[in-house]
């Protein structure tokens, strides 16, 4: 199984991200690393995630997310650090 955001293999820790937030009526979930999940929510509001950012390619095009995905690419699958909000 691979992370839907960074596309690295999932390690021992997996979280399930609602592509469209539950508060906005979403039901579909996708597997992500905890650090990737925090990056998603630090980079966009639930309203934004319910709109065009429900598309992962569009989400990856946000400069902060693109920078994160490039940075995390060579990290171990269970790598963890605090994630800062960057809105």
C-alpha positions as CSV (number, residue, x, y, z in Angstrom):
1,X,0.0,0.0,0.0
2,X,1.3,3.5,-0.8
3,X,0.6,6.9,0.6
4,X,-1.9,8.8,-1.5
5,X,-0.1,12.1,-1.1
6,X,3.7,11.3,-1.3
7,X,3.4,7.9,-3.0
8,X,5.9,6.3,-0.6
9,X,5.1,2.9,0.8
10,X,3.1,2.9,4.0
11,X,5.0,1.7,7.1
12,X,3.6,0.6,10.4
13,X,1.6,3.8,10.9
14,X,-1.3,4.6,8.5
15,X,-4.1,7.2,8.8
16,X,-7.2,7.4,6.6
17,X,-7.8,10.8,5.0
18,X,-11.3,11.8,3.8
19,X,-10.7,13.2,0.3
20,X,-13.7,15.4,1.0
21,X,-13.9,16.1,4.7
22,X,-16.7,14.4,6.7
23,X,-18.0,17.8,7.7
24,X,-18.5,18.5,4.0
25,X,-20.3,15.2,3.3
26,X,-17.3,13.1,2.3
27,X,-17.1,9.4,2.7
28,X,-14.2,8.1,0.6
29,X,-10.9,7.6,2.5
30,X,-7.4,7.2,1.3
31,X,-4.3,5.9,3.1
32,X,-1.7,8.5,4.1
33,X,1.3,8.7,6.4
34,X,0.5,10.6,9.6
35,X,3.0,13.4,8.6
36,X,1.4,13.6,5.2
37,X,-2.1,13.8,6.8
38,X,-1.0,16.7,9.0
39,X,0.5,18.5,6.0
40,X,-2.7,18.2,4.1
41,X,-4.7,19.8,6.9
42,X,-2.0,22.4,7.6
43,X,-2.1,23.5,4.0
44,X,-5.9,23.7,3.3
45,X,-9.1,24.4,5.0
46,X,-12.0,21.8,5.0
47,X,-13.9,24.0,2.6
48,X,-10.9,24.0,0.2
49,X,-10.5,20.3,0.6
50,X,-14.1,19.8,-0.3
51,X,-13.6,21.8,-3.6
52,X,-10.8,21.6,-6.1
53,X,-8.3,20.3,-3.6
54,X,-10.2,17.0,-3.3
55,X,-8.2,16.1,-6.4
56,X,-4.7,15.0,-5.2
57,X,-2.9,16.3,-8.2
58,X,-4.3,19.8,-7.6
59,X,-3.4,19.4,-3.9
60,X,0.1,18.5,-4.7
61,X,0.4,21.6,-6.9
62,X,0.1,23.9,-3.8
63,X,3.7,25.2,-3.4
64,X,3.9,24.2,0.3
65,X,2.6,20.7,-0.4
66,X,4.9,20.3,-3.5
67,X,7.9,21.4,-1.4
68,X,6.9,18.9,1.4
69,X,6.4,16.0,-1.0
70,X,9.9,16.7,-2.5
71,X,11.4,17.0,1.0
72,X,9.8,13.8,2.4
73,X,10.6,11.6,-0.7
74,X,13.8,10.2,0.8
75,X,12.7,9.9,4.4
76,X,12.0,6.5,6.1
77,X,8.3,5.4,5.8
78,X,7.6,6.0,9.5
79,X,9.5,9.3,9.7
80,X,7.8,11.8,12.0
81,X,8.3,15.5,12.9
82,X,5.9,18.2,14.0
83,X,4.1,20.0,11.1
84,X,3.5,23.7,11.2
85,X,0.4,25.4,9.9
86,X,1.2,27.3,6.7
87,X,-2.0,28.9,5.7
